[in-house]
Structures are given as C-alpha cells and as structure tokens.
Amino acid sequence: MIRRSWKSFLTGMALVGGMTAATAVYAADGCGTSVGCGASAGPDCKQCEQIFADAGSKLTDQLAGMSCCDAGSCCAPGSVCDSGCTNTCGDALAASCGEGCGDGCGEVADGCGLFGDCGHGITLGGWTQFGYQDGPDGAFTGNGAFNDVNFGPGAGYGNAKEWNNVNLNQQALYINKTADGSNGLGFGFRAELMYGVDGNEAQSFGNNAGRWDYLNGFDHGIYEWALPQLYAEAALGDLSVKIGHFYTPVGYEVIPSGGNFFLSRQLTFYNSEPFTHTGALGTYKAGDNLQVLGGWAAGMDTGFDRLNEGSVFVGGFIYNVSESTALTYMTCTGNMGARGDGSINSIFLTQTWSEKISSVHQLDVLGSNLGSDFATTGTADNSTGQINYLFYTINDKLKAGIRQEWFKADGTSYNTLTYGVNIKPMENLTIRPEYRQMWAPGAQNSAAAPGHDDLFNSNVFGIDAIITY
C-alpha cells in the first residue's frame, strides 16, 4: 500500500491591518494636515509628499507579505482551508495544509496558534480529528495495522477493524519555522508528531523493519504513533531547500486530513502515490507564474532509512496559467525501494470557474517492476488513476463537493463516487459528512478487509470533525 501527502500542494488565510496603520506611520514622520501644500509649496511639502509615498509603499508591502494565497502558491481549491485562492499557501511544498495554511489545516493564520506568540517566526500548533465510517472504504478506514513487512501478502488489508467506531483519526502537533530568504540567507525547520487510527499511513512503511517509526513499537491496536516530518530548511532569495524527512509533493490529496475536502481518500492516492520521503528537495520561484521543484530521496515512504538501495528523483513544477487556472506536474522516478524500480507521474489542473464554482482534474500513472498484483496483495504494480472534483460554495459556512475516480490497477478497474459537504460553524471547526459509492464488477477482492469480500462493491457513509489550533 502506498500512501502520501502534499497539499501540502497546500492552502490558507491571513490577517491584515487597516489604514490606521498607515495613518500612524504618517503621523510619526511629522506630516500632519497643518502643512500647506499649495501652488507655492516649499521643501517641507515635498518632503511630506515623499513620506506619504514611502508610507504607502510600506503598507502595500506589508499587506502583500501578510497575504497567504499568492499567485505563486499552491493551495488547491476545494480544500477546507480554501479562502478563494487558486493554488497552496506560501510554500509550494506545503504537503500538508499545516505548512503555512491557516483555517482548517492544522495551523492558524498568525502568531503561535493557541499557544501565543512564540517569537522568532516559530509557530506551535496542531489539529484533532474524530471520525466515523460504517464500513471499510478501500483506503485508510478499515485496513488496520499492516500484516506483513514491506508490502508482503495481505499488507494492504490488516486484521484490525476500524469501521463502525467513533475513532480518533488524527491527533497532530507540530513546531515550525519557515525559512525566509527575502533578506539574505534564512533558516527554518519543522517537526511533526501524529497519533490515531491514521498513524500507520503516516509512518515510514517503506523502511526496513524497526527503523524510525515503522514496526518499532509505535503501534497499539488500531492506534499508531508516527513522525511524518522532521527537516531543516534554508532559503536564499527565490530558492529554498528542505533536508530531512518530509511529505511528498506528488499528487493532490494529502495525509493531514484537514488538507482535503473529503474524509475518505482516493484509491489512487492510497495505493499508488508516495506519502513521505527522506532526502533533499528544493523549490525555485522561476517567475511570477512558475515554481520548479527538484531533489533526491531514498525511495518512497522512507524515514531516515534506505531500503533496497532506494534512490529517486522527486520534482516537477507548478504553473499558474492564469489567475483562475493552475497546472501542476510531479514525479517520483528511479529505484523506489519497497516499490521496485519505476515511476509515478501525477498531473492535475485546478480551475476556478466563478466565485462559487471550482474544479480539479487529475491523472496519475504508476509503472514498476515490483511484480505484485493489487487484487491479491493490495499493492499495485502498474496503475492509472483518473479523478475529477467539482466544488460549489453555498455560503461562507457551507461548501458542497463531489469526487469521481476511476482507478485501474493491474488490469482491473475500480470506481468510486463520493458526495459531501464541509460545514464550518466556527473558524477552527470543520464538519464533513459524506457518502461514498464503490463498484468494481471485475474485482476478485481476495485481499479485502476481513468480513468484506465485496469491499469494492459497497457503499460507505462517513462523518468527521476537525479542530485546528
């Protein structure tokens, strides 16, 4: 089973000041209304005019700097942290929305979350998610802990039952400092800890057994601990580089649940895309509309370990075609470690049609020499995933969405159709009811969850709540 995250290419919100800030600047420079600036104005007036102009520029720069969603960012519309931007907040690698996004994604817009002002650009925060689903969904819910090391037989479907329970899906905490290279060389870091029934998905299951957070005593029944991110970051000008353990930039959906519109995940995301990497990854802003990513990783889903001499290139680009259209391409190619030699290529287009309507269109292709069969092992050797989303904003507290997916793995087609709404009764709370239909007439399902031999021909109702701080 392959898992992954990005959102991060990721989304967010920010707080901005009013014109009173500019007025204070003007007054501090001694330019009150008592200065006459008529036709016979002297040098004092010219000085004040310049001060007003400079203050206006300062305010403009301040507002721009405080805005989370800029044209070069990458928050995908339809995420619960969407505030009207087309692509994700701040960091192009915000593989979780928690990396620089506010509202709904594990980090508030300013300061240090509920913990107050940390100072030095350091933020502390997290999120809590409780959820319920009445059956296994073929991804995340119902799969329990993995039975076998490194994707052996049955690895995709464990014997622990997660459905028909109200579970703590994710309890996450992080400490973060984003590297700022705008005034010379800047440094940052991020450490993230997660616990819950989703913990095994965030672990480095592409490791050798017993390394980092994989098969290392971190599992307790259907609940698991994970350390999905621990990296250092350096930035200079338009270039930033992360070194360590981080979420993948590949794909549209992410591990941190608040970074997605739906509670359930794509089959493509869960079964064919990586979730994390260990290595180095750089982001370069090549222009107002283009960001380029590239780096090296020790295979797929590794945490400070290297299985089977894993060595891959990870990278791609984000291109803002227009203010309403963004194109993203990401790849992971080479020796993928636990997934054999090959590559996963993901491309998606985000489109804002109006103030209320947006869509996402994704195509993923996985090819490897692993020699596995999805129907019997739950791990795809070769697959194609085609996914479409449509979102409609009803009002500032209610948003509706639908997701269609066709996932063809090792010769068999699997289909899902998911309907849901995001309800935001208050700023840091999101409630997400959904209904998921699955059908795969040709599926043998011999690797299905226990007691659900017809897993991929069933319907599932789910609902969850996410609190961010």
PyMOL commands that set and color helices and strands:
alter all, ss='L'
color gray80, all
select helices_A, chain A and resi 19-28+43-66+113-115+199-202+257-259+267-272+307-309+337-339+374-377
alter helices_A, ss='H'
color red, helices_A
select strands_A, chain A and resi 122-133+166-177+186-196+219-220+223-236+239-247+276-285+290-297+311-322+325-335+341-352+357-368+382-395+398-409+412-426+429-439+459-468
alter strands_A, ss='S'
color yellow, strands_A
deselect
rebuild
show_as cartoon
